[in-house]
Amino acid sequence: ADMPIRNEPESSHKHLIIHIVLVLMFIIPFVSIALGILFKTVVDAE
């Protein structure tokens, strides 16, 4: 009964890192596209 409790923080920490990486991989393309559109509009405005 002691072992699972001891191992839990490490596994949850790994899960958190994997979750953050997946979220970043999902968000980065949208952010880059948004920045590209923003950059284009700024360049066109000048």
GULUMDO-524019 format. One record per residue (C-alpha): residue number from 1; residue in one letter; x, y, z. Coordinates in Angstrom, 3 decimals. Example, Ala and Ser with C-alpha at 12.3 -4.5 7.8 and 13.67 -1.06 7.14 Angstrom:
2
PT num residu       px       py       pz
PT   1      A   12.300   -4.500    7.800
PT   2      S   13.670   -1.060    7.140
//
This chain:
46
PT num residu       px       py       pz
PT   1      A    0.000    0.000    0.000
PT   2      D    2.982    2.314    0.617
PT   3      M    4.636    1.915   -2.791
PT   4      P    1.871    3.389   -5.042
PT   5      I    1.659    6.499   -2.836
PT   6      R    5.439    6.949   -3.010
PT   7      N    5.512    6.576   -6.817
PT   8      E    2.496    8.816   -7.472
PT   9      P    4.179   12.281   -7.446
PT  10      E    6.784   11.198  -10.009
PT  11      S    4.238    9.707  -12.420
PT  12      S    1.896   12.706  -12.075
PT  13      H    4.866   15.033  -12.690
PT  14      K    5.701   13.089  -15.872
PT  15      H    2.049   13.250  -16.926
PT  16      L    2.090   17.033  -16.417
PT  17      I    5.199   17.431  -18.612
PT  18      I    3.668   15.243  -21.361
PT  19      H    0.418   17.235  -21.124
PT  20      I    2.284   20.574  -21.415
PT  21      V    4.310   19.303  -24.399
PT  22      L    1.157   18.105  -26.183
PT  23      V   -0.596   21.419  -25.511
PT  24      L    2.428   23.375  -26.785
PT  25      M    2.644   21.190  -29.915
PT  26      F   -1.060   21.873  -30.517
PT  27      I   -0.916   25.635  -29.790
PT  28      I    2.403   26.608  -31.479
PT  29      P    1.115   26.219  -35.100
PT  30      F   -1.901   28.427  -34.334
PT  31      V    0.287   31.008  -32.565
PT  32      S    2.770   31.106  -35.463
PT  33      I   -0.079   31.518  -37.990
PT  34      A   -1.628   34.286  -35.868
PT  35      L    1.744   36.044  -35.572
PT  36      G    2.276   35.668  -39.326
PT  37      I   -1.099   37.267  -40.072
PT  38      L   -0.403   40.020  -37.530
PT  39      F    3.054   40.642  -39.038
PT  40      K    1.561   40.800  -42.552
PT  41      T   -1.084   43.350  -41.518
PT  42      V    1.560   45.500  -39.774
PT  43      V    3.846   45.383  -42.835
PT  44      D    0.931   46.149  -45.184
PT  45      A   -0.179   49.074  -42.993
PT  46      E    3.230   50.779  -43.264
//
